């Protein structure tokens, strides 16, 4: 499991396409031929513009979202150094999230995490993978 932010420094990129291409390449290298779960907020429409390495056989898009009120609360609770608490930033995030929700058909799985904890979200994702990707994932996956 990788977060794009742990694979690349987004401040070094001026083009999102290159950022995601590099992040995916680094995830493939670090994965040691295992399944990859990559956390990001890439738009599924934009992912079609990315050159996906041939090592990647399939990609599934999962949308995690919450109510607008919960999103605002979570953004305001972040460390001040992340600059996420301004009304302008929050409104932009809410607008982007609502765009994604309006396009749920672009995702193979969507989870409203307004009232569930991280472990429950992880369990839902693991169960989805186990149910839909037979023989590609070990039963040893655990949600920590």
C-alpha positions, 0 to 999 in steps of 0.5 A: 500500500502506497500513498502518492505523497510518499512516493513523489514530492508533488512540489517538484512537478508542474504537470500532474500527469508526470507526477502520477506516472512517476508515482506508479513507476516507483510503486511498481519497483517497490512492490516486489511483484505484489499487488499495489494499492495506491492512495491518491486523489487523481480524477479517473478521467485524468488517469486515462491520460497517464502512461501506465507501465506494462507491469500493471495488468488492471487498475480499479478506481476507489472513491472515498468520500464523506459529507461536505460538513465532515470534509470541512471538519477534517480539513480544519483539523489538519495541522496548520502547516498543510494550509487546508483551513482557508474557506477558499481551499475548503470550498475547492475540496468540497466542489471537487468531492461533489464532482467525483460523487456526481460521477460515481460511474467512473469508480469500481467502488465508492465508500462514504466514510462519514461515519465509519472508521479507517479500519472499516474502510480498509476492510471494505476495500480488502473485501472488494478486492478478494471478491472481485479479483479472485486468485490475485490477492492473498487471504493473508491481507490484514487491516491494521 
